[in-house]
Structure formats: C-alpha cells, structure tokens
Amino acid sequence: MVKLRELASTIRSKNAGVDHLTFDVIFRDPSAFARVRDSGALAPERICALYRIPRERLTHHCVFEPAQAIKFTIRRLVPSGSPGETDVFGAQQYAPLFDVEVP
C-alpha cells in the first residue's frame, strides 16, 4: 500500500460555484495514474465514505484520461460565505485525500 500523496503530483479542492466543491487529483506519471484509477481507491463509494457524505451529495465523478486526472464534485451543505460555513474558498477540503491508501 502507498499513500495517494506519494503518487499524485497535485491534490486540490476549490469552489465550483457557491454550492459545490470540486476536487482534482492529477498525476504526472501514467503508471501512477493507472494504479489509482484501476485500484478503485477514488471510486465514488470510497469518496463518500472518506468524506462521510451520502451518495446524493457527490454530484460528479470523472476519470479524465487525457489529463491523467480524477475529478469529483460535492454539493456543499450551505453556500460559500453563509453563516456557519468554514471554508469560503473551498481550498482546505482536500487534506483527507492525502492518506488514502492505494494497493
């Protein structure tokens, strides 16, 4: 097993409008991309478990072969900037991905 942070060149999150957060996991090495893609480590059900969200909040999941990237989008509970919202830019939500174990 290896941690996702050791395989990916970029792991980031950001706003996708006021109601969604989008995540990008990008790879420089084609074999690392294939390893993660084929392992299912970032499959929709695994992402939902990692972020402790129901499947309905995962609105988009895409394996984008040309960019060697895996992208997904989560609907926020409250809009960006609303009272009680803790990350206006959505830029601090990627950290749980670092420790995802990839066989």
N, C-alpha and C positions, 0 to 999 in steps of 0.2 A: 504494500500500500504506500502511496505517496500523496502528499497534500496538494490540493489544487493550486495553491500559491507557488508551488515549485514547478508546475507545468505551464501555467498561463503567463503571458507577458503583460497582460492588462486585465484587471478585475475592477470594475467601477459601477457606480449607480448614479442616477441623476433623475431629475424631474422629466416626466413625459406629459406635459400639461399640468394643470393644478390638481388633477385627481389620480394620477398614476406615477409610479416609479418604474424606471426601466434599468435593467442590469445588462452589462456586456462582459463577457469573458472571452478574451481574444488570445490567440496563440500565434507565435512565430514559427514554431516547429510543427510541420504537418503530422509527424508521428505522435506528438503530444496531443494535438487536436483530435486525431483519430482515436487515441486511447481514451480520452474523456468522453467523446461522442459515443463510442461503442460500449463503454462501461455502464452507461445509464446513471452515472453519478450526478448529472444535472437534468435528469428526466423530470417532467412536471410533478409527479408524485413525490419525488425526493426534495424538490424545491419547496413544495407546500409543507412537507414535514419539517424541513430546516427552518422555515420562517413561521411555522405554526399558524398557517392560514388555511381556510377551506379552499377547495379547488376552484370555486367560483371567483375568487379574488385574483387568480392567475389568469390574466386576460390574453396573454400572448406568450408563445414559446416557439423559438425558431433556431434551428441549426443552419447557419448561413455558411455553406461550404466555400464560396469564393473568398470570403474574408477570414476563414478559419476561426469562426466565432460562434458562440452560443449566446443567444439573447432571450430575455424574458421580461415581461411587464406584469406588475402587481398593482391592483387598484388600491389606493390609499383608503384608510378608514375615514379620514377627514381631509378636506382640501388643504393644499400647501398654504401655510400662513394663518390657518384657522387657530382659534384658541385651543390649547392642548396639543397642538401638532408640534413635534420635537425636532424636525429636520426640514427647514423651509426649502432648501435646495435639493434634498434627497441624496446628497452626496456622502452620507455617512451610513448607508444601509448595506453596503457590500461586505463588510467585515466577516459575517458568518460564513461567507463562501471560502475564505482563506483556508479553513480547516477541514473542508470537505475531503474525505478520503477517496482516492481513486485506485481501484485494483490494477 
